[in-house]
Amino acid sequence: MTKDAAFTILPSYNNISTTRVPPDQIKTDICQKILYENVNGSHIRILDVILLIPNILFLMFLMYRLGVAHVQLSKIRCPIVKTVYFMVFFVCIIGTARCFVSMLLTSILKLHHKDSLPTKILWIILRCFLLAVEVSVIIFAVWAGNMQDGRKGVRRVLGLSLFCAVAYSSTQATLEFVKCPGINRRIFGSEKYDFYGHGGLLFLSSTSLFLALVYLIILILPCTKLREWFVLPGRKSFYLYCAVMCVVNLMQGSASLLMYESFVQSLCVLDFTLIMYYAVFGPIVYFAFLKDFFRSAYTHVLTVDNDYASYSYSYLPTEDVGDGYVSSEFD
């Protein structure tokens, strides 16, 4: 990128100006460059490479373990575990495909502004699937001990999760294509950059802080009297997962709000949280909920009979929950 194309980060997504920043007043840092610069003069963005590496490594890991996963999943009668595994696999494929398609488009079209529409659509599709998985995992983990109708319950959860994800993504897409928060000529001068803006900083901040609140509530559930009325998750890995997601969403929401108020230093925090979410969400879900299950060498823990007490290798409750806990629809 030439000196004339460099810019200072002045995050004002609402007030767009055509004023060009003088080159001698331009200051850039690594947190800005990640968003727009290419790798060694190519037309492949640094951000796509950063997101691709962990996604493709995790996909290779899943492919390597595919044989073991198939054998163990065929022995268990719990549809929740199978559903979570396939969702993680699918999200990893979508994330990897988004990176490859984005790099292909930027290589073919050469100019950044020409690939803005297809890359935004890819981002929104990926965010939709990630949110659907995120909501499904929360409901499965919190409500699995009280779910009485097996596969029908799983279908209801997936339907609800997909509805929430589509509603979120529709709102985000409307803001993205109408408000165009990724365009800011105070930042880019006369250069035609139109990045994926996550629906705008206020939208990103409000939704992230809401999710952080949801995870915080889940973390304090075992400390309330609700534990006497409902079967809550007993696995520590689930609460560790919630703590990580709570911190990531809190940092992302706070950084977005600070960016909206023109605190430039928060861009590094925002970059970090976005990379964490889009690059390692799948591995976090896998190692929090499925790792122990696939490491098990004992077939008896893979069979769900009259209760989940014998199934100690999942995020489902590990205490005795009584007879008739699982209905016949878990066949």
Summary of the structure (lengths in Angstrom):
residues: 331
radius of gyration: 22.2
end to end distance: 59.1
largest distance: 74.5
contacts: 1005
relative contact order: 0.14
helix: 70%
strand: 1%
